[in-house]
Amino acid sequence: MAKQISLGRGLSSVLFWSLVSAAFIGPGTVTTAARAGADFQLTLLWALLFSTLATILLQEAAARASIASRKKLGEIIALKYPDEVGENISLLLFLAVSFGCAAYQAGNLLGAMSGILLLTNWHPKLVLLLIGLSCASILWVGNIKFIARILGIVVAVMGILFIYVATQTDNYFYNVLEAAIVPSFPQNSALLIVSLIGTTIVPYNLFLAMGISSQEQSIAEMRWGVAIAVLFGGIISMCILVVGTSVTGEFSFENLANAIAKQSANWTAVFFAFGLFSAGLSSAITAPLAAAITAQSLFQKPFHKAGKSAPDWSPRSLYFRLVWGVVLMIGLLFSLFDVQPIPAIILAQAINGILLPIVAIFLLLVVNDIRLFPDGYTNTFMVNLLMLMVVGIACFLGLYNLYKALASIIAIPLNNHQVITGVSLATFSILTWVIWRIFISKR
């Protein structure tokens, strides 16, 4: 008989897994979703609904892999890829995830600052320092459950703010529902569709799920927490898109706040400003934390050699604090000295383009490996079918983003049709190989 989940444990699980929502709802999501609403009204809502459901599927699989196997990510990699191969994979994954977190940390801090500056005339650098100090103070506590609950509350407040502001627009509920269910592909919308899906399915969130999964939590509690937390995060993103439909003219946070104020009341623009600040603050805490948790899950391995002990990677250890401290400091320095981190962000996009399909494929192979899980914890046929669809889209998005990043650095004389055809063929080849590997794992 399935274990019953009490209301208290269920709410606690939702708050804990709100870390995932806090990670993907940042200033980048606010900008992308609001711009999608401003440029195409409600027509791209379906992309956010799809990416939210796909995120739930992948996050559940990542957390299940850790809980069912009772192993951290590094141990799983070591089992599947022994000797130096596994160590090299762990190092490359850590560098890729940490670089991505550091490259986007400046945007998180600047987004939180933008929310404050919509309400005050404080000096921008003073605001940045205060936000950076607040993030460091929360991370220094070293209690991941405490941080998760704090971010859960921040996400809840942010959700209420954006949901309320969305209800003040002129959009009817049935129009919103139709746009969320029926896919639409307006002309010149391909890039925004890719961006909406890519800003929700975040690769380092999968490492985060494998790193924070608690053995004290049952599979049922985890599934409840992941589903509700990610779904609520998706609803917030969709509300941001709805809010963006109010913008006319050139898109900016100021124009968005003014449009909201004109359509409803001045105080609703204050709600938006607090929501933008909350999105930036939650992501500014989660990005460094995700890098540190990824390092912990990759490198915290028991030493069996005589005279050696395992290095301390606990949340209050020097190594753990050093990782999140470096990521936070890089973002703060970029912001304070007005350095435009465009080259770093372009490189981060390229890394993300490679990392997203690799992580999705690795996860799919792991949750089908009968050597790692007890009976009943590997994927069912239906879950495999759904994950294959998501992995295919992840591969397409990853390859497309990689091309986009490279094209911004060097001139690539290919038209969009050739790019789509090439990426589609590459994705089909990768899926064929993945299906063959799944069959081998199930033998």
Secondary structure as GFF3:
##gff-version 3
##sequence-region A 1 443
A	DSSP	alpha_helix	7	24	.	.	.	ID=ss1
A	DSSP	alpha_helix	27	40	.	.	.	ID=ss2
A	DSSP	alpha_helix	45	69	.	.	.	ID=ss3
A	DSSP	alpha_helix	73	80	.	.	.	ID=ss4
A	DSSP	alpha_helix	83	117	.	.	.	ID=ss5
A	DSSP	alpha_helix	124	140	.	.	.	ID=ss6
A	DSSP	alpha_helix	144	167	.	.	.	ID=ss7
A	DSSP	alpha_helix	173	181	.	.	.	ID=ss8
A	DSSP	alpha_helix	190	198	.	.	.	ID=ss9
A	DSSP	alpha_helix	203	212	.	.	.	ID=ss10
A	DSSP	alpha_helix	219	244	.	.	.	ID=ss11
A	DSSP	alpha_helix	253	263	.	.	.	ID=ss12
A	DSSP	alpha_helix	266	299	.	.	.	ID=ss13
A	DSSP	alpha_helix	318	336	.	.	.	ID=ss14
A	DSSP	alpha_helix	342	366	.	.	.	ID=ss15
A	DSSP	alpha_helix	381	409	.	.	.	ID=ss16
A	DSSP	alpha_helix	416	442	.	.	.	ID=ss17
###
